[in-house]
Structures are given as structure tokens and as C-alpha cells.
Amino acid sequence: MSGKVIQNKIGCKIPLDSRSKANLIKYVTVFSKPSHAKNDNNKVQAINMNETSEFYKNLLDNLHDGIYFLDRNKRITFWNKGAERLTGYEGSDVVENGYSEEFLAPINEKGTSLCEQGCPAEKTITDGRIREAEVFYRHKNGHRVPVMIRVSPIRNPTGKIIGAVQIFSDNLSNVELKQLIEDLRQQSLLDPLTQILNRRGISNNLSLRLKEMQRYKWPIGILFIDIDHFKAVNDQYGHDTGDEVLKMVADTLSTNTRSFDLIGRWGGEEFITIIVNVNRKTLQSIAERYRLLVEQSKLVKETGALNVTVSVGATLSRSDDTVDTIISRADNLMYRCKTAGRNRVCIDISTPPKSS
């Protein structure tokens, strides 16, 4: 066995590789003891996390990934620190309130709820199959976060399924992202409210991308994104809530933007995304994904849940484009969406230059 190991009181050597999900699944039955087990198959066996060794709890809490256990009643009985970090929900709230997997409202990239016909962990408890998927959880602050999940059944010594363990991790490079944010903050290129690029940051980067396009023939796309009926949000709920909506939309867009693309706040309720090395089909797909994820996000207030939608103008670069011309074209397309009814994508149908 290579790498660091620890040895518990009964002599078992356990690998401490925080990325090794296979090892976690291998040892999960050691610290997931069933309680209230009955010979009667009609009685539900539950995972009693109160009897779990503090040693194993600390081990799980020190892993980078999010981990939670569910019992046969589909209730979450353990929620580690990684899950708190990725979702914003504290373990005490999740466990004490008896939440099930549904509270995370997982959806796929098409916006389809994964719990309409049974959540992934619920299905695993039923059929015993291991499942993996790329999904989008709803963060406590309302925005959608992309995660990779892996669900495995937990069995008792007789082989009966008594619950499930789900491991999930983000799809972002946190270290590189934090360093980039710090560099941009020092250059005064970040919007102070949403913490994404401001107008100056987007303009500077777009100018560089256009020069690359003209020199290397690398096509780029622009998405001009505007929150629908945002004035009505401010009028009805106040500007503080309006700011929360702006942050929620910005978080949804930024956490679901590819690492080599850029997102920024152009002004007011307007956002710009620079999509590199893209064709019309991919540009439309990305725009529709943004639109759908914003529609599926919500801001929870004392008066109820607040949802917003966006209209998106999409255009590909042309050989003679400047920052002003390509932004103006995308802006006009966005207003075409507004006229057509909002909450939609309008893409330029003109022929862009072909990449060599």
C-alpha cells in the first residue's frame, strides 16, 4: 500500500488519500452501523450516525469532497464539512430537519429534475446499482453549482441494503480560480457587487480576443444577457433584494462558465460572456444552458421564493469586428428576445468567418 495510512484501534490500516473514493466506499460499512435492525423484512433498518466513532467522523470531515449518508427512509443521517462547503448548508440543519436528497433539487444540463422519478441515491437504495452523473445542485444562496456525484449502496453483514453513501465534488479548479480573482481584484477589473469582471475587464479581454481572432482565425462568440423585468424586482422587493438577485444570477453564470471563457457584468442587470473557439451550434447550446440554469435558480426570502429569467443575444465574431460592433450586435439581438416575449435566446444568423 503506497501513500499515507493510519491504523485504527483494531489494527486496520486505512489509506488517507482524500481523492480515493474507492477506498472510502470500501471502508464506509465500518463506520455506518445500522441501528434498530429487525429480522422482519418489513421493518426499516436505519443508519445510526450517533454511534459512529468520532475518529471516522473527523476522517470524513477532512476530505475535500462532499459526502452524505441516507438511510432506508431516504433521510440524510450524516453530512460532512465538504458538503457544507459546496452547498452552503450546515450539517446540523440538514440532519436535524430530516432532509432527503430532494432538498438539493438536482437537475441535469437540460434542466430536467433528477428526482421526478426518484433521486439517484433513492434508486441506488432500491436496486443496489452504483451511479455516477454530472448534475447541478441548488446552493443555499440560490445559485446552481456543477458537481460530479457518485452513489453507492451501504449493506449490512448479510448483504441487505440499509442505505446509500453519496460523494460529490465540484468541477472547478479552486486554487487557480482564487488566484485569478485576486489578480483581477488588484487590477481593479472586478465588479464589487458580483465579484466577476466589470465593464472595463470585459472590454480589455474582448479587445485581446478580437486581435487573436484576426491574427489566428480563432472564432469567438458573445452572449449579451439581460435579466427580465428587473425593474419590477427592485420596485416590488427593494434594491437590497435586487442586489441579491444580481449576485445569484452572476453566481449561476460564473460557476457554470468554462474555464477558458469569461463572464462579466456590463452594467445594471446586463452581463457579457466571451466564448472562445466556438461555432454557432455550440454558442447556442451554451446560451440555452445559461438561460435554463438561471430559470431554475431561486432566491429564498421570507415572503417566498423569487425566480427570474434572462434574455440572451448571441453572435459570432466577424473579421472586421471591434469591441463596439460585436457588443452592439449582441445587444440588438437581446432586445429582439425582449420583443419576442423574453426568457429566450436570439442568435445571429449571418455567416461568420471560417477558422483556418
VEXMAR-346858 format. One record per residue (C-alpha): residue in three letters; x, y, z; residue number from 0. Coordinates in pm, whole numbers. Layout:
<atoms>
- ALA  X  Y  Z  NUM;
...
</atoms>
This chain:
<atoms>
- MET  0  0  0  0;
- SER  151  332  -107  1;
- GLY  91  678  37  2;
- LYS  -9  777  390  3;
- VAL  -203  535  605  4;
- ILE  -346  538  954  5;
- GLN  -411  245  1184  6;
- ASN  -721  229  1399  7;
- LYS  -768  63  1738  8;
- ILE  -842  -279  1590  9;
- GLY  -537  -270  1365  10;
- CYS  -697  -184  1030  11;
- LYS  -477  25  803  12;
- ILE  -678  288  621  13;
- PRO  -543  498  330  14;
- LEU  -566  875  375  15;
- ASP  -590  968  7  16;
- SER  -868  1227  6  17;
- ARG  -922  1172  -366  18;
- SER  -959  794  -340  19;
- LYS  -1332  743  -345  20;
- ALA  -1288  369  -393  21;
- ASN  -1117  345  -53  22;
- LEU  -1393  544  111  23;
- ILE  -1660  310  -26  24;
- LYS  -1452  11  87  25;
- TYR  -1444  125  449  26;
- VAL  -1779  301  477  27;
- THR  -1952  -4  625  28;
- VAL  -1709  5  919  29;
- PHE  -1848  333  1049  30;
- SER  -2206  315  913  31;
- LYS  -2358  87  1173  32;
- PRO  -2728  2  1130  33;
- SER  -2949  54  1431  34;
- HIS  -3294  -81  1514  35;
- ALA  -3224  -377  1285  36;
- LYS  -3518  -621  1281  37;
- ASN  -3547  -972  1144  38;
- ASP  -3879  -871  1000  39;
- ASN  -3803  -753  644  40;
- ASN  -4091  -512  665  41;
- LYS  -3907  -315  935  42;
- VAL  -3681  -41  805  43;
- GLN  -3313  -57  907  44;
- ALA  -3165  288  976  45;
- ILE  -2805  413  989  46;
- ASN  -2742  547  1336  47;
- MET  -2471  808  1297  48;
- ASN  -2487  880  1672  49;
- GLU  -2295  556  1727  50;
- THR  -2028  642  1471  51;
- SER  -1676  673  1603  52;
- GLU  -1553  1032  1633  53;
- PHE  -1239  910  1461  54;
- TYR  -1422  824  1140  55;
- LYS  -1632  1140  1152  56;
- ASN  -1316  1350  1167  57;
- LEU  -1171  1147  881  58;
- LEU  -1472  1221  661  59;
- ASP  -1481  1588  761  60;
- ASN  -1120  1629  646  61;
- LEU  -1192  1504  294  62;
- HIS  -1222  1767  23  63;
- ASP  -1533  1615  -137  64;
- GLY  -1889  1638  -9  65;
- ILE  -2020  1318  150  66;
- TYR  -2358  1226  294  67;
- PHE  -2535  909  406  68;
- LEU  -2902  822  362  69;
- ASP  -3099  555  547  70;
- ARG  -3370  330  404  71;
- ASN  -3622  609  461  72;
- LYS  -3414  831  227  73;
- ARG  -3331  1062  518  74;
- ILE  -2984  1215  536  75;
- THR  -2813  1093  854  76;
- PHE  -2463  1234  802  77;
- TRP  -2338  1547  621  78;
- ASN  -1964  1623  618  79;
- LYS  -1778  1955  609  80;
- GLY  -1709  1916  237  81;
- ALA  -2083  1903  170  82;
- GLU  -2126  2220  380  83;
- ARG  -1859  2398  177  84;
- LEU  -2003  2301  -161  85;
- THR  -2372  2364  -85  86;
- GLY  -2375  2625  194  87;
- TYR  -2597  2403  413  88;
- GLU  -2471  2315  762  89;
- GLY  -2479  1951  865  90;
- SER  -2675  2020  1183  91;
- ASP  -2961  2176  984  92;
- VAL  -2968  1901  723  93;
- VAL  -2964  1609  968  94;
- GLU  -3186  1758  1240  95;
- ASN  -3454  1857  988  96;
- GLY  -3455  1510  834  97;
- TYR  -3386  1635  483  98;
- SER  -3386  1397  189  99;
- GLU  -3186  1425  -131  100;
- GLU  -3463  1631  -291  101;
- PHE  -3377  1949  -99  102;
- LEU  -3071  1994  -326  103;
- ALA  -3307  1995  -628  104;
- PRO  -3057  1818  -860  105;
- ILE  -3106  1882  -1232  106;
- ASN  -2914  1774  -1542  107;
- GLU  -2773  2004  -1811  108;
- LYS  -3113  2010  -1984  109;
- GLY  -3281  2139  -1669  110;
- THR  -3466  1814  -1603  111;
- SER  -3521  1733  -1237  112;
- LEU  -3344  1411  -1139  113;
- CYS  -3593  1349  -858  114;
- GLU  -3915  1343  -1061  115;
- GLN  -3897  963  -1085  116;
- GLY  -3666  903  -788  117;
- CYS  -3340  1076  -694  118;
- PRO  -3011  897  -776  119;
- ALA  -2946  778  -418  120;
- GLU  -3307  666  -380  121;
- LYS  -3271  450  -691  122;
- THR  -2945  303  -562  123;
- ILE  -3111  209  -232  124;
- THR  -3380  32  -435  125;
- ASP  -3169  -155  -692  126;
- GLY  -2817  -157  -541  127;
- ARG  -2653  -11  -851  128;
- ILE  -2360  233  -831  129;
- ARG  -2437  558  -1014  130;
- GLU  -2226  846  -1145  131;
- ALA  -2352  1168  -1303  132;
- GLU  -2274  1533  -1367  133;
- VAL  -2552  1736  -1208  134;
- PHE  -2630  2083  -1082  135;
- TYR  -2721  2131  -715  136;
- ARG  -2903  2435  -581  137;
- HIS  -2680  2620  -335  138;
- LYS  -2827  2765  -16  139;
- ASN  -2780  3113  -170  140;
- GLY  -2997  3012  -466  141;
- HIS  -2748  2971  -750  142;
- ARG  -2670  2646  -928  143;
- VAL  -2335  2472  -877  144;
- PRO  -2194  2199  -1106  145;
- VAL  -2093  1879  -926  146;
- MET  -1989  1525  -1011  147;
- ILE  -2174  1269  -797  148;
- ARG  -2109  902  -719  149;
- VAL  -2367  697  -529  150;
- SER  -2303  353  -378  151;
- PRO  -2523  127  -163  152;
- ILE  -2441  55  203  153;
- ARG  -2505  -307  302  154;
- ASN  -2520  -483  637  155;
- PRO  -2319  -802  708  156;
- THR  -2592  -1014  548  157;
- GLY  -2577  -814  226  158;
- LYS  -2905  -628  274  159;
- ILE  -2906  -266  159  160;
- ILE  -2955  -36  459  161;
- GLY  -2885  296  290  162;
- ALA  -2654  475  50  163;
- VAL  -2348  697  52  164;
- GLN  -2314  981  -197  165;
- ILE  -1986  1156  -276  166;
- PHE  -1984  1477  -479  167;
- SER  -1713  1717  -589  168;
- ASP  -1708  2047  -772  169;
- ASN  -1585  2079  -1130  170;
- LEU  -1380  2392  -1073  171;
- SER  -1011  2437  -1009  172;
- ASN  -1042  2628  -682  173;
- VAL  -677  2723  -642  174;
- GLU  -643  2866  -992  175;
- LEU  -978  3042  -967  176;
- LYS  -893  3211  -637  177;
- GLN  -558  3326  -772  178;
- LEU  -723  3467  -1085  179;
- ILE  -981  3655  -874  180;
- GLU  -707  3803  -656  181;
- ASP  -507  3916  -961  182;
- LEU  -815  4077  -1114  183;
- ARG  -906  4249  -788  184;
- GLN  -562  4407  -775  185;
- GLN  -608  4535  -1128  186;
- SER  -950  4690  -1045  187;
- LEU  -1121  4479  -1308  188;
- LEU  -1382  4320  -1083  189;
- ASP  -1738  4433  -1017  190;
- PRO  -1758  4495  -640  191;
- LEU  -2113  4360  -604  192;
- THR  -2096  4037  -804  193;
- GLN  -1719  3974  -787  194;
- ILE  -1700  3898  -1161  195;
- LEU  -1533  4107  -1431  196;
- ASN  -1661  4463  -1465  197;
- ARG  -1717  4652  -1790  198;
- ARG  -1353  4753  -1815  199;
- GLY  -1236  4396  -1756  200;
- ILE  -1466  4256  -2023  201;
- SER  -1373  4529  -2275  202;
- ASN  -999  4472  -2225  203;
- ASN  -1029  4096  -2262  204;
- LEU  -1263  4120  -2560  205;
- SER  -1019  4353  -2736  206;
- LEU  -742  4092  -2691  207;
- ARG  -967  3809  -2813  208;
- LEU  -1060  4004  -3126  209;
- LYS  -693  4059  -3207  210;
- GLU  -631  3685  -3166  211;
- MET  -929  3614  -3391  212;
- GLN  -796  3842  -3663  213;
- ARG  -444  3701  -3638  214;
- TYR  -507  3329  -3585  215;
- LYS  -865  3299  -3717  216;
- TRP  -988  3171  -3382  217;
- PRO  -1364  3238  -3373  218;
- ILE  -1523  3382  -3060  219;
- GLY  -1883  3430  -2954  220;
- ILE  -2051  3697  -2744  221;
- LEU  -2356  3646  -2523  222;
- PHE  -2539  3958  -2409  223;
- ILE  -2751  3851  -2111  224;
- ASP  -3017  4074  -1954  225;
- ILE  -3239  3992  -1653  226;
- ASP  -3605  4014  -1750  227;
- HIS  -3831  4256  -1561  228;
- PHE  -3551  4354  -1324  229;
- LYS  -3702  4698  -1260  230;
- ALA  -4014  4527  -1131  231;
- VAL  -3798  4327  -887  232;
- ASN  -3646  4647  -749  233;
- ASP  -3985  4819  -730  234;
- GLN  -4158  4531  -553  235;
- TYR  -3884  4395  -327  236;
- GLY  -3639  4686  -291  237;
- HIS  -3284  4743  -412  238;
- ASP  -3124  4518  -148  239;
- THR  -3318  4223  -284  240;
- GLY  -3235  4342  -634  241;
- ASP  -2867  4323  -544  242;
- GLU  -2917  3967  -413  243;
- VAL  -3079  3873  -744  244;
- LEU  -2784  4019  -934  245;
- LYS  -2543  3816  -721  246;
- MET  -2750  3499  -764  247;
- VAL  -2754  3534  -1144  248;
- ALA  -2383  3621  -1152  249;
- ASP  -2303  3315  -936  250;
- THR  -2510  3088  -1158  251;
- LEU  -2339  3218  -1472  252;
- SER  -1983  3223  -1334  253;
- THR  -1990  2879  -1172  254;
- ASN  -2116  2729  -1498  255;
- THR  -1875  2908  -1733  256;
- ARG  -1597  2706  -1894  257;
- SER  -1250  2774  -1752  258;
- PHE  -1127  2934  -2075  259;
- ASP  -1433  3159  -2124  260;
- LEU  -1505  3488  -1944  261;
- ILE  -1814  3633  -1776  262;
- GLY  -1861  3993  -1664  263;
- ARG  -2120  4248  -1559  264;
- TRP  -2164  4503  -1835  265;
- GLY  -2383  4736  -1630  266;
- GLY  -2709  4733  -1435  267;
- GLU  -2872  4394  -1492  268;
- GLU  -2665  4320  -1806  269;
- PHE  -2394  4054  -1832  270;
- ILE  -2150  3968  -2111  271;
- THR  -1990  3630  -2174  272;
- ILE  -1693  3582  -2409  273;
- ILE  -1697  3230  -2555  274;
- VAL  -1374  3127  -2731  275;
- ASN  -1311  2881  -3015  276;
- VAL  -1680  2825  -3078  277;
- ASN  -1921  2761  -3365  278;
- ARG  -2286  2864  -3392  279;
- LYS  -2426  2534  -3264  280;
- THR  -2206  2534  -2953  281;
- LEU  -2272  2903  -2888  282;
- GLN  -2648  2847  -2895  283;
- SER  -2614  2541  -2670  284;
- ILE  -2414  2737  -2411  285;
- ALA  -2660  3028  -2426  286;
- GLU  -2957  2795  -2374  287;
- ARG  -2775  2629  -2083  288;
- TYR  -2723  2966  -1913  289;
- ARG  -3085  3064  -1970  290;
- LEU  -3216  2739  -1831  291;
- LEU  -2991  2738  -1522  292;
- VAL  -3093  3093  -1430  293;
- GLU  -3459  2999  -1473  294;
- GLN  -3406  2700  -1242  295;
- SER  -3236  2911  -971  296;
- LYS  -3428  3087  -699  297;
- LEU  -3374  3331  -414  298;
- VAL  -3549  3221  -96  299;
- LYS  -3698  3511  101  300;
- GLU  -3932  3530  399  301;
- THR  -4212  3621  159  302;
- GLY  -4139  3318  -62  303;
- ALA  -3913  3208  -345  304;
- LEU  -3810  3464  -607  305;
- ASN  -3727  3345  -959  306;
- VAL  -3604  3547  -1255  307;
- THR  -3538  3474  -1621  308;
- VAL  -3295  3617  -1876  309;
- SER  -3298  3712  -2241  310;
- VAL  -2980  3628  -2431  311;
- GLY  -2845  3781  -2753  312;
- ALA  -2580  3560  -2917  313;
- THR  -2344  3643  -3203  314;
- LEU  -2021  3513  -3353  315;
- SER  -1728  3740  -3435  316;
- ARG  -1664  3881  -3782  317;
- SER  -1329  3963  -3936  318;
- ASP  -1386  4340  -3914  319;
- ASP  -1540  4345  -3567  320;
- THR  -1441  4589  -3293  321;
- VAL  -1545  4577  -2930  322;
- ASP  -1824  4824  -3002  323;
- THR  -1961  4649  -3313  324;
- ILE  -1981  4299  -3170  325;
- ILE  -2131  4418  -2839  326;
- SER  -2384  4632  -3023  327;
- ARG  -2487  4340  -3241  328;
- ALA  -2535  4112  -2940  329;
- ASP  -2727  4389  -2760  330;
- ASN  -2967  4428  -3054  331;
- LEU  -3026  4052  -3060  332;
- MET  -3102  4059  -2688  333;
- TYR  -3366  4326  -2744  334;
- ARG  -3513  4110  -3018  335;
- CYS  -3566  3845  -2746  336;
- LYS  -3740  4103  -2528  337;
- THR  -3978  4188  -2810  338;
- ALA  -4045  3820  -2879  339;
- GLY  -4152  3754  -2519  340;
- ARG  -3833  3728  -2306  341;
- ASN  -3674  3420  -2146  342;
- ARG  -3522  3306  -2473  343;
- VAL  -3208  3306  -2687  344;
- CYS  -3178  3500  -3012  345;
- ILE  -2873  3415  -3222  346;
- ASP  -2727  3598  -3523  347;
- ILE  -2799  3409  -3847  348;
- SER  -2531  3584  -4058  349;
- THR  -2230  3378  -4170  350;
- PRO  -1919  3427  -3953  351;
- PRO  -1563  3390  -4086  352;
- LYS  -1439  3032  -4108  353;
- SER  -1144  2933  -3893  354;
- SER  -840  2803  -4079  355;
</atoms>
